[in-house]
Structures are given as structure tokens and as C-alpha cells.
Amino acid sequence: MRDSARFADVLWRAVAYVSVAQLHLNSNPLSLEPLAPEQVKPRPAGHWGTVPGTAFALSHAAIGSLGGSAEIMPILGAGHAGIVQIAMAWLTGELAAIRPQFSPDADGLSRLVRSFPEVGGLGAEVSPLLPAGSYLGGQLGGALAFAQGMALDIPDRVVMPILGDGECETPTTAASWLAAQALPGPCPVLPVVHVNGYRMGGRSQLGRIDDAGLCAYADALGWKPAVVRVDAASYDEHQEFHRVLQAAAAATTAGTRTVIFLRCAKGWSGPSEVSGRPVLNSPNAHKTPITDPQHRPEQFAALTAWLSSYRPAELFNTDGTPKGMLADALNLIRRDAHPRVGHPRVSRARSVSLQDGRNFSEAVTTVLRRHAATGDLRVFSPDEMASNRLGEVVDQPWVSEILAEEVLLGWLAGWTATGRRGLLISYEAFAPLLTTGLVQLLKQRRLINGSSPSRPSLNLLLTSYGWNNVYTHGDPSLITALLATGDPAVRVLTPADPSRLAAAVDDALCSTGKLNVILAGKHTATNQPMETIDEELERGLAIWPHLSDLDEPDLTLVIVGDLPAAVISEAVPEIRRRNGTRVRVVAVHDLTVLGQPSRWPAGLATEEMDRYFGSGTPLLIVTLGHPAAVWGLIENRLRRPVEVIGWHEPERPMSQRELAATMGMDVAGVCAAADRLQAVRT
């Protein structure tokens, strides 16, 4: 215990020192000579307030396995803690592993301080390319749920999310404490809540509560609390925190949900005031309090004293390598003290039978049971499994339900980050709540793309869309927003019937590196012939011969989803009868085939468009979602008359029949649109 506390102290001082150096220095980062004004940044930029406490917790986590029974895996919740992550990774050499210019010596540190906040393209916020960055902190509040998903069913380590007290005010974090009770099996998560009392703009809500209140709050939510107060990182404080950490880790592995509240002053170990402005224990410590050290002597003096308070001469040799106890600590830190998130499973071959989908319930249930048999599948839903006619699997140990979509997304993201497969099933109208989180996850996966094997895909099944529920339950905005990102990982799967839905779910669960969003109505029970299913899965669309004329068409009808399939199937005979029109029907299984092939992997080239849609043939696209999403994909490159029928927000509640008629999603509306396109052509 004694050595662990001293190791943590030198590691904390080194991380804090390198963090302050990144914020303020351009050169002389080891203070090998008296600091001069021209060696500091003229306008320092970055965040300081979270640094000392985060560095304290992260340092103890790094040596937490020394003499302990549990392997501790830290996760940084606050994006502003990226400077701490970078400092720790520079010390351990893991930064140099991905950015060789930042070698763990004096030259590398000089390049690092000059580069901050760009840091060789990594940026100043938490990065998934560095240890403790598994959760990308661009979306505040999701780290606890992410950690729970990551730790689920992995009993051999403790995942330790380091959360800010302001972060705990977010709905996602607030819901995650209670939601933990809905997770079965081992879920060893040990949150450390950094209670420094202030957000960027004022007092944090947790900071207003005394120790007894914090403990009562945690206990009422089912968590065993411990409070550790740190004022100056003294030896006794390090020793006490390490003792609490080891005990909490042991309790967590034994199945007791435990939380540590690290109580300290905002910006501690930094200047108490700068240029007469109070800093310590105030919102003024959130960003760096020293703003003009080159031209204000009192700020320059404060910076010099601040840097020297960490006693860098005790930590580093003149060549920038660690010395003394810091060298011993870094040598003793096991590489698996910062383990990677996991090893993704290899992708599987699709295995759906053509008999798997007589209706929605059978299609989804059959596929999920088959995949669950492998032991690495989890399904998450906001209390909608029974409503979605999936009651047969509600009580399965691999199904979790909680009324908080953002928490479910965190669980899904953490679960898949460890190489396991998952599916989130929700209503389409509630899915826009996930937009910010999904965009952040796309950003995270872009950053790690190429640096590690592809993770299993993020999969969403959205049901109960507005065409059936109308008005209050009509909002296809998520699809529109995801397509607007232009991220090639996005796939929007629009199976036309239950059999194709079974194939889509199977395909999504077998895939890696994608964000698959599947749209399917739970009421659909009519199946189309399956002779083109292989082409739909492989190419993303196919001509349906049972509804199409053999000759070059006068009009091509494009189906995007199950309701459009039913409406167009009914409308085709009438369209032929009215004008003697030769019709071709094309079913789109992956909506992104309509996009530019330079952006979307499945996008159709010009010659393919002519082959599928006809050469210059007018096009009527009938979609479940916003017409704007389709127009955004085709970008006026079809060079033919085009009309899109899709969702428009209704002015008031109305019946399904009236809604369909109002938006043109019925036989009469489709025929009228076909007449307009034929008139344009003639």
C-alpha cells in the first residue's frame, strides 16, 4: 500500500505537470533553465479545471492492479479530460506508438507542447486512439452507460468511468444509476465521480450536497458509496484513496454496485487567484486561468510557481526520461492496466432461411434466437418488446429493457466495443433522441478506422412508424439526419416484407463496421416472391419481375419499405390500365444505393442506374421517410423526371386512411403521381 501511494503521487505530479506544460509552454518544457516570457504561449487555450482530479483518479487506476485482485480499466467521461489522457499516454510511450514524433523524452515533449491543442491531428479532447478513451466524450453524459455495456458479462476486470459532477446532471447519466438494476449477470462497473463543485458556469448540483447527502443519493439508487476528500495530493490522501479504490474494486467484483465520490476544490494545485481574479474553487478554474503570461508579469510569475509546484526535477532527467520513483512506477504499470476494449469477433455468414419471416414477430424472433445461441448477442429496447410483438423473447437473459433510449445506446455501444453483437429495437418516433449519440459514435469509429479490426456493427430496428401510429408517433428525422452526415458506415435497410426483414436483421448482425438502421412495420404480414432476395442483399436493390413488364419501361416505380411495397403492388395494375404504361418495379433494400458511389459504398454508378431504372425513364420513388432524405441522396443526378412520395408532418391528428390520402401514399395518390410523370414525358 505504501509503495502504491507513492507511485500514484509521482505519477499524478507528472501527469499534472505535463498537462500544464501543454496548456502554456512553447519550449523549455522541463524547466531546465529559468522560464522566459518568449517560451510561453501568448494566448493559452484549453481546459484546466478537470485536470488535477482526473489525473489523480487516472494515476491510481493505472497502478490499481498492483497488489489488487481486480484489473481496472479506466474510461474518461469528460471530453475536456483529453489533456490528461495525452499527458499519461506521453509518459507511458503509448502516444508515441501512434504519433512517433511525441517520443517520451525531452524532444518529444517539446514537440508535444508546441503542437497542443492539435497534437498531431488527435485534438485536445479525449481520443479513442489512446488508453482510457474507449468512450468518446463529444456527447456529455454517456460514459456511465457505455461502461455498463462494456463491462456486461465480463467478470475478470473492473471498468472505472471517471465522471464529472456536472456530467451527472445530464439525463443519460442520471438514468444510468437506476438503469443498472435492469442489467443481469456480472456488470463490474466502478464509477469515480469527480465532485469539484463547479460546472463551467456555476455550482454543480452534486457540489451543493454534503457528504451525507451524496451517500444517501447513491444508496437510494442501489449503489454503495464512498467519499474521499483530496485537498493537496498529500501522501495520506493518496494512501486513503488507494485503500478505498482497492476495497471498492473488490466489492464490485463481488457483485456490489459501488461508487467513489472524489471530493476536491475546482482547479486545486493551480493558482488561487490570477491578476486579482479568484480562481480556486470557482468557475474561473474551468479553462486555463492564465490568459496573457507573456505581457503580464504577475501571470508569468504565477505560471512559473505553478509549474515548479510539481517538482519536475524530481520526476525527469535532463533528457526528459523519467527518473527515480516515477521511472519505477512507469516500469511497474502493466500494459494491461490500460487494456484495449476487446478483440472483435470475425464476421459471420448469413444464415436465414426463406421460411423465417411469415410475419414481423416470427421474422425477428427466429433470427434473434438463432444468433443468441452463440452467446455474444444482446438486445436492448425501451419497454417496447411486447408492444412490438416480440413478447416471446422478453424474458430471455440476453434482452434488457429500460425506458431511456440514450442509456440503451450507451449499453449497445459499450457492448459492441468489446467485440460482441447487439441490436436496439425502438419506435421510429422516439429514435431521434439517439441522433447526437449516434453521430458521436460515427465520429469515434472514423477515428479508429484502420487502427484496429472493425467492430461489430451498431444495429437499430425501428418499428411503429408514423404511417401506422400517425401524428404523435410520426418522426423519421433520425434517418434524415444520419444520411446528412454522408458517413459511409451508415446503411438504411428498408425490407419490403417480413421475409426480407429476417434477412436484413441477420445481415446486420453478421456485419462489422456499419451503422445499420432497419425500418420495418410490426403489422406487416404479406410477403412478396423471394426470387430476387440475394440480389437485394448483395447489391441493395433488385427489379421485381412479378410486377414488371419485360420491355424498356415507360415508368419505373421504386419501393423503399414495406408499406410502399403494399401500395405499389396494388397500384401497378391500375397504372397499366389507365395509360397502357409499361411499368418496372424496383425494390430498394438499402436506401444508400441512391447516393453517390464516391460517398456511399453501395451507391449506384450511372450505368447501373440506367440498367435498374431504365434509360431516362421517369421515376416515382415511394419511401417511408422524408422525401428530403431521398433528394439529398440523388442530388439531381438522375437526369430524368422524378417524383418522391414520403412523409410530411400532418397538420393535425387524422386516421391512417386520411393520412395516406393526404400524403399520396395510397393507390389514388400513386396513380396520380404516375399520371403527372407520364404527362411530363409526353
Secondary structure, DSSP 8 states (H G I E B T S, - for coil): -HHHHHHHHHHHHHHHHHHHHHHHBSS-TT--S---GGGB-SS--SB-TTHHHHHHHHHHHHTTTTT-SSEEEEEE--GGGHHHHHHHHHHHTHHHHH-TTS-SSHHHHHHHHHHTTTTTTT-SS--TTSTT-SS-TTSTT-HHHHHHHHHTT-TTEEEEEEEETTGGGSHHHHHHHHHGGG--S---B--EEEE-SB-SSSB-TGGGS-HHHHHHHHHHTT-EEEEEE-SS--HHHHHHHHHHHHHHHHHHHTT--EEEEEE--TTTTS-SEETTEE-TTSGGGSB-S---TTT-HHHHHHHHHHHHTT-GGGTB-TTS-B-HHHHHHHHHS-GGGS--S------------TTS-SSHHHHHHHHHHHHHTTS-EEEEESS-TTTTT-GGGTTSTTEEE-S-HHHHHHHHHHHHHTT-EEEEEEETTTGGGGHHHHHHHHHHHHHHBTTB---B-EEEEEES-HHHH-GGG---HHHHHHHHHT-TTEEEE--SSHHHHHHHHHHHHH-BS-EEEEE--TT-------TTHHHHHHHSEEE-TTTS-SS--SEEEEEESHHHHHHHHHHHHHHHHHH---EEEEEESBGGGGS-TTT-TT---HHHHHHHH-SS--EEEEESS-HHHHHHHHTT-S-S-EEEE-----SS---HHHHHHHHT-SHHHHHHHHHHHHHHH-
